[in-house]
Amino acid sequence: MVKKVILNRSGTDKIRSLNPWIYHNEIKKVSGVVEKGDVVYLYSPEGELLGTGYINPESKISVRVLAFFKKVNPDMDFVKDRVSRAFTKRIKILDRSDAIRIVHSEADGLPGLIVDMYGKYLSIQVNTAGMERLREYVIDALVKILDPEGIIERSDERSREKEGLQTENKIIYGKVPESIIINENNVRFYVHLEKGQKTGFYLDQRINRYIVSNYIKKGDQVLDLFSNSGGFGIYAGVKGAGDITFVDISRNVKPLIEKNCELNNIKRYTIYRENVFKFLTKVSRTEKKYDLIVLDPPSFAKNKHEAKDALRGFKFLVSKSLEILREGGLLAVFSCSYHISMEDLKKITLDVSKNLKYSLEIVKHLFQDEDHPYLLNIPASLYLKGLLIRKNEN
Ligand SMILES: C[S@@+](CC[C@H](N)C(=O)[O-])C[C@H]1O[C@@H](n2cnc3c(N)ncnc32)[C@H](O)[C@@H]1O
């Protein structure tokens, strides 16, 4: 029998505003003993049905909502319906790329599940105990709806640890080659499905790679900082940049950038396996100047306590980058942490502008691509934001 969870006032208010995460201290009472991953019905203190979710007493987020204000049975049909709706919503994006996110967790009504499509292959993450229980339905639904040649699991170690789960990454259906080629806006990339970061590629930046590349002029000197496999720099090369410098600390990315340059017929480039902070310090002591600089660091603030240090880090990065940017040049700066807001990015930029006496213009506000939806009632779902900034002549 499905157990009942009675929420307190604050939990009830959250559900009423369609927020799908309930913390331990928002639960008033649980009827009986629950195991991690159990499906539960949610009620207000007055007995009003608030929805269906799954519970994990070991996790900070105790309940994740599967459906609001109704009882659902998360069976095969339920999962199939959610996957099918998520896919249909994104079909138009396939005109631009054969690599897209199909399921984005809560934003697609399947909390704890990420599904990315890379051509004929799928890379998935099962990150919660509740979703672990639905694993078989998920694989079945993906095979029936998307007919992939293979599925690889790349679950997020940190998330699974928080849920008290172990991580094992492996091929869970069909065959998956070590690396494949994807085509994004007619720019091609090798993707390592087994070893690449995230599920293989930073799909959320697709729209921004495209927008930023439209500002490239023939012969531009481009600096792609925190480049990973070269996303922004490779686009710039395809658009005619004269020379591209890639900087990333990871030891795995150099051979990938080289292969991506070859694939897109890019000849003039340099790769540094280096800490960006050190690289910028060094270059800012020289006369070298760039026409476009991209700053796309990892999430410096995984929680609100880390935000202060992260802001200091950003200030350094923005300040040093602007020093080595030519007048009239562009800086694209991104934060993929929910705890650093668009306003934070602007405040940092304004502070730097005052300190260095640069006249700066915000050319564009940038966000994650639409296959990583931002749901208004889930503030944390807007995690990637960026600014395209022009350094005007004084
Ligand atoms: C968000 S990803 C960049 C994605 C990339 N722009 C793209 O479009 O594919 C961040 C990258 O920063 C690298 N990184 C993390 N810390 C670094 C550091 N201190 N210096 C240089 N690279 C770093 C990681 O290896 C990772 O590849």
The ligand as an SDF file (V2000), in Angstrom:
LIG
                    3D

 27 29  0  0  0  0  0  0  0  0999 V2000
   31.9340   24.0360  -18.3900 C   0  0  0  0  0  0  0  0  0  0  0  0
   33.3090   23.1650  -19.0240 S   0  0  0  0  0  0  0  0  0  0  0  0
   33.6390   23.9970  -20.5270 C   0  0  0  0  0  0  0  0  0  0  0  0
   32.7610   23.5530  -21.6980 C   0  0  0  0  0  0  0  0  0  0  0  0
   33.1830   24.0780  -23.0490 C   0  0  0  0  0  0  0  0  0  0  0  0
   33.1820   25.5230  -23.0900 N   0  0  0  0  0  0  0  0  0  0  0  0
   32.3280   23.5250  -24.1760 C   0  0  0  0  0  0  0  0  0  0  0  0
   31.6420   24.3060  -24.8720 O   0  0  0  0  0  0  0  0  0  0  0  0
   32.3420   22.3100  -24.3850 O   0  0  0  0  0  0  0  0  0  0  0  0
   34.5740   23.6390  -17.9400 C   0  0  0  0  0  0  0  0  0  0  0  0
   35.9770   23.1180  -18.2430 C   0  0  0  0  0  0  0  0  0  0  0  0
   36.8950   23.7500  -17.3510 O   0  0  0  0  0  0  0  0  0  0  0  0
   37.9810   22.8620  -17.0900 C   0  0  0  0  0  0  0  0  0  0  0  0
   38.6340   23.3730  -15.8570 N   0  0  0  0  0  0  0  0  0  0  0  0
   38.2120   23.2890  -14.5850 C   0  0  0  0  0  0  0  0  0  0  0  0
   39.0190   24.0240  -13.7750 N   0  0  0  0  0  0  0  0  0  0  0  0
   39.9890   24.5650  -14.5480 C   0  0  0  0  0  0  0  0  0  0  0  0
   41.0860   25.4280  -14.3150 C   0  0  0  0  0  0  0  0  0  0  0  0
   41.3440   25.9090  -13.0870 N   0  0  0  0  0  0  0  0  0  0  0  0
   41.8560   25.7910  -15.3610 N   0  0  0  0  0  0  0  0  0  0  0  0
   41.5990   25.3260  -16.6040 C   0  0  0  0  0  0  0  0  0  0  0  0
   40.5580   24.5190  -16.8990 N   0  0  0  0  0  0  0  0  0  0  0  0
   39.7470   24.1490  -15.8890 C   0  0  0  0  0  0  0  0  0  0  0  0
   37.3510   21.5100  -17.0080 C   0  0  0  0  0  0  0  0  0  0  0  0
   38.2880   20.4980  -17.3340 O   0  0  0  0  0  0  0  0  0  0  0  0
   36.2140   21.6300  -18.0820 C   0  0  0  0  0  0  0  0  0  0  0  0
   36.6510   21.0990  -19.2930 O   0  0  0  0  0  0  0  0  0  0  0  0
  1  2  1  0
  2  3  1  0
  2 10  1  0
  3  4  1  0
  4  5  1  0
  5  6  1  0
  5  7  1  0
  7  8  2  0
  7  9  1  0
 10 11  1  0
 11 12  1  0
 11 26  1  0
 12 13  1  0
 13 14  1  0
 13 24  1  0
 14 15  1  0
 14 23  1  0
 15 16  2  0
 16 17  1  0
 17 18  1  0
 17 23  2  0
 18 19  1  0
 18 20  2  0
 20 21  1  0
 21 22  2  0
 22 23  1  0
 24 25  1  0
 24 26  1  0
 26 27  1  0
M  CHG  2   2   1   9  -1
M  END
$$$$
